């Protein structure tokens, strides 16, 4: 019975092993030799699982063995963005995907120890529980989050309205435990403000969810009616989202041409381009980013920077230059695995160091700003980075005047 259940698991481990070998050593061995080595590895996996089936002192839990085999296979990739989702994990993930969900009300970023909070929504249970940006959630519901994908870890935190989740947090050198309530949370996608003195508007985008580009356009139009002659596009703490929305957002400012190219071993290469009728082709523009600007945020930033459409202010971005695909399995679970990489119009890979854990600036991880701009946490009422970006836009506006 165990052998029959694990047959597809063995095949999947085989495919992963082949991917690892071919990805790292594509030219070293001829095809027949590679195939022979892979078959040998497959035989060893089957041999070991067969020993469990025949010799373990009691009958193993077949589902638990299958889940553990898949989980270990993905973990062997050393990819912080890839994960195996058990049937229960996948159900939980599908229940909480979207711009409206039931949870605690935070934006998060995957780190080695768990999930770092980058934003706490006003009026949310997290705000009431006094969770703060830069807190790292290391456990949820008594389960460690290290080693889980951001989707799987988030699924442990989110849950039905009216319930609570026990969180263990690291705040600096301090460890904190809190029982945090869950409620319906609506993600505020776009926020904007107008500086009448500089005649500059700031549009802040929380994530590239469906319709984000349209909400940006609505906000810019409203700011222009107030008198804004230039815009700061604030993508700080934006973890990304839909690639299509990143392309459409770039297309608000770029006329035609490449926005991003995607490449992968098992997916066809695609070059995604802006449309030929940008809404704001000449509007003075600066993009503002930080170390939590990732994925789709970096696609937009890289496109506008490479194409000379906007200067980038802030700090080096996060560096997520890969994308994932969720492949459902017949068991009801799924593989959430990295299948390709993003490249800017000039061919820069956003990830630099790839999918390894940790930030390695020396290897080009993330996008470097044209001008450094950092917000001082000691002055909470003043946003120095935004002020610097607005001044740059105001200078562009002044330069355009006759």
C-alpha positions in Angstrom: 0.0 0.0 0.0 2.7 2.5 0.9 4.6 1.7 -2.2 1.5 2.4 -4.4 0.8 5.7 -2.6 4.4 6.9 -2.7 5.0 6.1 -6.4 4.0 9.6 -7.6 6.0 11.0 -4.7 9.1 9.2 -5.9 8.5 10.5 -9.5 8.2 14.0 -8.2 11.4 13.7 -6.2 13.0 12.4 -9.3 11.9 15.4 -11.3 13.1 17.8 -8.5 16.5 16.0 -8.5 16.7 16.3 -12.2 15.9 20.0 -12.0 18.6 20.6 -9.4 21.2 18.7 -11.4 20.3 20.2 -14.8 19.9 23.7 -13.4 23.4 23.6 -11.8 25.3 21.5 -14.3 23.5 21.7 -17.7 26.6 21.1 -19.8 28.8 18.8 -17.8 27.3 15.5 -18.7 25.8 13.9 -21.8 22.1 13.0 -21.7 22.5 9.2 -21.2 24.9 9.6 -18.3 22.5 12.1 -16.6 19.6 9.7 -17.1 21.5 6.8 -15.6 22.4 8.9 -12.5 18.8 10.0 -12.0 17.5 6.5 -12.4 20.1 5.4 -9.7 18.8 8.1 -7.3 15.2 7.1 -8.0 16.1 3.5 -7.2 17.6 4.5 -3.9 14.5 6.6 -2.9 12.3 3.6 -3.8 14.6 1.3 -1.9 14.4 3.4 1.3 10.6 3.8 1.2 10.3 0.0 0.5 12.3 -0.7 3.7 9.8 1.4 5.6 6.9 -0.4 4.1 8.3 -3.9 4.8 10.3 -3.7 7.9 9.0 -0.9 10.2 7.5 -2.4 13.3 4.1 -1.0 12.7 2.3 0.2 9.5 3.4 3.7 8.8 0.8 6.6 8.3 0.9 6.7 4.5 -0.3 10.3 4.2 2.2 11.5 6.8 5.1 9.7 5.0 4.0 11.2 1.7 3.7 14.7 3.1 7.1 14.4 4.8 8.8 13.1 1.6 7.4 16.0 -0.5 8.2 18.6 2.2 11.8 17.3 2.5 12.2 17.2 -1.3 11.3 20.9 -1.6 13.4 21.9 1.4 16.4 20.3 -0.2 16.3 23.0 -2.9 17.4 25.6 -0.4 14.7 28.0 -1.9 13.0 30.2 0.6 10.2 30.9 -1.8 9.3 27.2 -2.6 7.1 25.0 -0.4 5.0 21.9 -0.3 1.4 22.6 0.7 -0.4 19.7 2.3 -4.1 19.3 1.5 -5.0 21.2 4.7 -2.5 24.0 3.9 -3.9 24.4 0.4 -7.4 24.7 1.6 -6.4 27.3 4.2 -4.3 29.2 1.6 -7.3 29.3 -0.9 -9.6 30.6 1.8 -7.4 33.6 2.6 -6.2 34.8 -0.8 -7.5 38.2 -1.9 -7.6 41.9 -1.0 -10.4 41.1 1.6 -9.8 38.4 4.2 -10.3 37.4 7.8 -7.0 37.7 9.8 -5.0 40.1 12.0 -4.3 42.9 9.6 -0.6 43.1 8.8 1.6 43.1 5.7 4.5 40.7 6.0 7.8 39.8 4.4 9.4 36.4 4.4 12.6 36.2 6.5 14.7 33.2 7.7 13.1 33.1 11.2 9.5 33.6 10.0 7.5 36.6 8.9 8.6 40.2 9.4 5.8 42.7 9.8 6.3 45.6 7.4 3.0 47.3 8.0 0.1 47.2 10.5 -3.3 48.3 9.2 -5.1 51.0 11.2 -8.1 49.6 13.1 -7.0 46.0 12.8 -6.7 43.4 15.6 -2.9 43.6 15.1 -3.0 47.4 15.8 -5.1 46.8 18.9 -2.6 44.2 20.1 0.2 46.7 19.6 2.1 44.7 17.0 4.7 46.9 15.3 6.6 47.1 12.0 9.9 45.1 12.2 8.4 42.6 14.7 9.3 39.1 13.4 6.6 36.4 13.9 8.5 33.2 14.7 5.6 31.0 15.8 1.9 30.9 15.1 -0.5 28.6 16.9 2.5 26.9 18.5 4.0 26.1 15.1 7.5 27.4 14.1 7.3 29.5 10.9 11.0 29.1 9.9 11.3 27.0 6.7 7.7 27.6 5.7 6.8 29.6 2.6 5.2 33.0 3.2 1.8 31.5 2.0 1.9 28.6 4.3 3.1 30.7 7.3 0.4 33.4 6.6 -2.2 30.7 6.4 -1.4 29.7 10.0 -2.0 33.3 11.1 -5.2 34.1 9.3 -8.5 32.5 10.3 -12.2 33.0 10.9 -13.5 36.3 12.4 -14.0 36.0 16.1 -11.1 33.5 16.7 -7.7 34.2 18.1 -4.2 33.0 17.2 -1.3 32.7 19.6 1.8 34.5 18.2 5.4 34.4 19.4 7.3 37.6 18.2 10.9 38.7 18.3 11.2 42.5 18.9 14.9 43.3 18.8 16.4 41.1 21.6 13.0 40.6 23.2 10.6 37.6 22.8 6.9 38.5 23.1 3.9 36.2 23.2 0.5 37.6 22.3 -3.0 36.2 21.7 -4.3 38.3 18.7 -7.9 38.3 17.6 -9.0 37.9 14.0 -11.5 40.0 12.1 -12.5 41.0 8.6 -9.6 43.0 7.1 -9.8 45.1 4.0 -6.5 46.0 2.5 -6.2 49.7 1.7 -4.5 49.4 -1.7 -3.9 53.1 -2.5 -3.4 56.1 -0.3 -2.5 59.6 -1.5 -1.8 63.1 -0.3 -1.1 66.5 -1.9 1.6 69.0 -1.0 0.2 72.3 -2.1 3.5 74.1 -1.5 5.5 71.8 -3.8 2.5 71.1 -6.1 3.4 67.4 -5.9 1.3 64.4 -5.1 2.3 61.2 -3.4 0.5 58.0 -4.4 1.4 55.0 -2.1 0.5 51.5 -3.3 0.2 48.7 -0.7 0.3 45.8 -3.2 -0.2 44.9 -6.8 -3.6 43.2 -6.4 -6.2 43.1 -9.1 -7.1 46.6 -10.4 -4.2 48.3 -8.7 -3.2 50.2 -11.9 -6.7 51.6 -12.2 -6.7 52.8 -8.6 -3.3 54.5 -9.1 -4.8 56.3 -12.2 -7.8 57.5 -10.2 -5.6 58.8 -7.4 -3.3 60.6 -9.8 -6.2 62.2 -11.6 -7.6 63.4 -8.3 -4.3 64.9 -7.3 -3.9 66.7 -10.6 -7.3 68.3 -10.2 -6.0 69.6 -6.9 -3.1 71.2 -8.7 -0.4 68.4 -8.6 2.1 68.9 -11.5 4.2 65.8 -10.6 3.9 62.5 -8.7 5.9 60.4 -6.3 5.0 56.8 -6.7 5.6 55.3 -3.2 6.3 51.6 -3.4 7.9 51.3 0.1 6.9 48.1 2.0 5.0 46.9 -1.1 5.7 43.1 -1.3 4.5 42.7 -4.9 1.5 40.9 -6.3 0.3 40.3 -9.9 2.8 40.6 -12.6 0.1 41.8 -15.0 -0.7 44.7 -12.7 3.0 45.6 -12.6 3.1 45.7 -16.4 -0.1 47.8 -16.5 1.2 50.2 -13.9 4.4 50.7 -15.8 2.3 51.2 -18.9 0.7 54.3 -17.3 4.1 56.0 -17.8 5.9 54.1 -20.6 5.0 54.0 -24.2 5.5 50.5 -25.6 8.7 48.6 -25.1 9.8 46.0 -22.6 8.7 46.1 -19.0 10.0 42.7 -17.9 11.2 39.4 -19.3 10.5 36.1 -17.6 12.7 33.0 -18.1 12.6 29.5 -16.7 13.8 26.0 -17.4 10.3 24.6 -17.9 8.3 27.7 -18.8 8.6 29.6 -22.1 10.4 32.9 -22.2 8.1 35.9 -22.3 8.7 39.6 -22.8 5.9 41.7 -21.4 5.5 45.1 -22.9 3.8 48.4 -22.1 0.9 49.5 -24.3 1.3 52.2 -26.9 -1.0 54.8 -25.3 0.4 55.8 -21.8 -1.9 58.0 -19.7 1.0 60.0 -18.2 3.9 59.9 -20.7 5.5 63.1 -19.6 4.3 63.6 -16.0 7.3 64.4 -13.7 7.8 61.2 -11.7 10.0 59.8 -9.0 9.7 56.2 -7.6 10.3 55.7 -3.8 11.4 52.3 -2.6 12.9 50.6 0.4 14.3 47.2 1.5 10.7 45.8 1.7 9.8 46.7 -1.9 9.8 43.3 -3.6 8.7 41.3 -6.7 6.1 43.3 -8.7 7.3 46.5 -7.0 10.8 45.8 -8.4 9.5 45.1 -11.8 7.9 48.5 -12.0 11.0 50.2 -10.4 13.4 48.4 -12.7 11.4 49.2 -15.9 11.0 52.9 -15.1 14.7 53.1 -14.1 16.1 51.2 -17.0 14.0 53.1 -19.5 15.0 56.5 -18.1 11.4 57.4 -17.3 11.9 58.0 -13.5 14.6 58.4 -11.0 14.5 56.0 -8.1 14.9 57.3 -4.5 15.1 55.4 -1.3 17.2 52.3 -0.4 18.2 49.1 -2.1 15.1 46.9 -2.7 14.4 43.4 -1.4 15.6 41.5 -4.4 13.0 38.9 -5.3 13.9 38.1 -8.9 11.9 34.9 -9.2 8.3 33.8 -9.5 6.4 30.8 -8.3 3.7 28.5 -9.7 1.2 26.5 -7.6 0.8 23.1 -9.1 -2.0 21.1 -7.5 -1.5 17.3 -6.9 -3.9 14.5 -7.1 -3.7 14.1 -3.3 -5.3 17.5 -2.8 -2.0 19.2 -1.9 0.2 21.4 -4.1 3.7 22.3 -4.9 4.3 26.0 -4.6 7.7 26.2 -6.4 9.9 28.7 -8.1 9.7 28.2 -11.9 11.4 31.2 -13.4 13.2 34.5 -13.0 12.4 38.2 -13.8 14.7 40.4 -15.8 14.5 44.2 -16.3 14.6 45.8 -19.8 18.4 46.0 -19.5 18.7 42.3 -18.6 19.3 42.8 -14.8 18.0 39.9 -12.7 16.2 41.4 -9.8 17.2 38.6 -7.4 21.0 38.7 -7.8 21.8 36.0 -5.3 18.7 34.0 -6.5 16.5 32.2 -4.0 18.9 31.7 -1.1 18.0 33.0 2.4 19.4 36.3 3.5 20.3 39.6 1.8 23.6 39.5 -0.1 24.1 43.0 -1.5 27.6 42.2 -2.6 26.0 39.8 -5.2 23.7 42.5 -6.6 20.5 41.4 -4.7 17.8 44.0 -5.3 17.8 47.3 -7.2 20.0 50.2 -6.1 18.3 53.6 -6.0 19.7 56.5 -8.0 19.5 58.7 -4.9 19.7 57.4 -1.3 16.7 58.6 0.8 16.0 57.2 4.3 13.2 58.0 6.7 14.5 58.7 10.3 12.6 56.6 12.8 13.4 59.2 15.5 11.1 61.7 13.8 7.8 59.9 13.3 5.9 63.0 12.2 8.3 63.7 9.4 8.9 61.4 6.4 12.4 62.5 5.3 12.5 60.0 2.4 9.2 61.2 1.0 10.2 64.9 1.5 13.4 64.3 -0.5 11.5 62.5 -3.3 9.0 65.4 -3.5 11.7 68.0 -3.7 13.2 66.0 -6.7 9.8 66.0 -8.4 9.3 69.7 -7.7 12.7 70.4 -9.4 11.5 68.5 -12.4 8.3 70.5 -12.5 10.3 73.8 -12.2 12.6 72.7 -15.0 9.7 72.2 -17.4 8.3 75.7 -16.9 9.2 78.2 -19.6 
